[in-house]
Amino acid sequence: GGGTIGQATGLHTQLNLKNVAINQAAAADIYRADITAVPGSGPIRGVVFYNDVAYAFRDNAGGTAGDIYKSTAAGWVQVPLGQTLAFTALSAAPGEGTILTQGAVTAVIERWVIVTGDVTAGTAEGYFVVSNITGGPFTAAAATFPGGTVTISGAEQAITRLPGGDINFSIGNFSAQESTRRIYGADGVNDHFEFDGVTYVPIPVPGATVKPSLAQVHANHMFLAMEASLIHSALGNPYNFEVINGAGEIG
């Protein structure tokens, strides 16, 4: 909505390349001062540009936990990490965005992660990432969702990130839909994760004693560097690390 100040016509100067670079660096310093600092303390743990939005990871003001912020017209806005809900005996694959119901308690299932077992046999165990809980908390009892049943293991748990680490990111797509292109990352301190700007999914590797330091989507697997090992997920499933499903480890 502003008025036109002038027309850019390219670089016209008698300066040599070194002086041009110095001037450009000086201009960058001026414009950088217009960008407000990400809230929190310590260094920026990682920044990723996804769907035309910048997301920055930084420890909170007390240095006791890690937070995520997104760039908006109003400045940096914190992204809530959500909650997880452990389950057993999952009888069917719920759709993302469906409603989980346990009596008067409901929640939206944003993601479902199977750690072990099989849905078709009713032995699947894992956790939901849920949002919009009403009437909670959940209890250790049966629950339903459209097309299936599940046994909830207990109350929902808030997702948290430990402070520290240095995040590397990989953007991949395991389901071939525009909406399923997502961020994956690891920092050597926390479980590696999936993130789509709204839903944060921590993904533990069962039996691992260290946290992955690098994450890379490759050949429809999730590859993780964990000390001297290269771990990869099941084919087409970044959440599952069972060998029986095609996951593996390379020393």
Buried (B, 14 or more C-beta within 10 A) or exposed (E): EEEEEEEEEEEEEEEEEEEEEEEEEEEEEEEEEEEEEBBBEEEBBBBBEBEEEBBBBBBBEEEEBBBBBBBEEEEBEEBEBBBBBBBBBBBBEBEBEBBBBBEEBBBBBBBBBBBBBBBEEBBBBBBBBBBEBEEBBBEEEEBBBEEBEBBBBEBBEEBEBBBBBBBBBBBBEBEEEEEEBBBBBBBBBBBBBBBBBEBBBBBBBEEBEEBBBBBBBEEBBBBBBBEEEBBBBBEBBBBBBBEEBBBEBEE
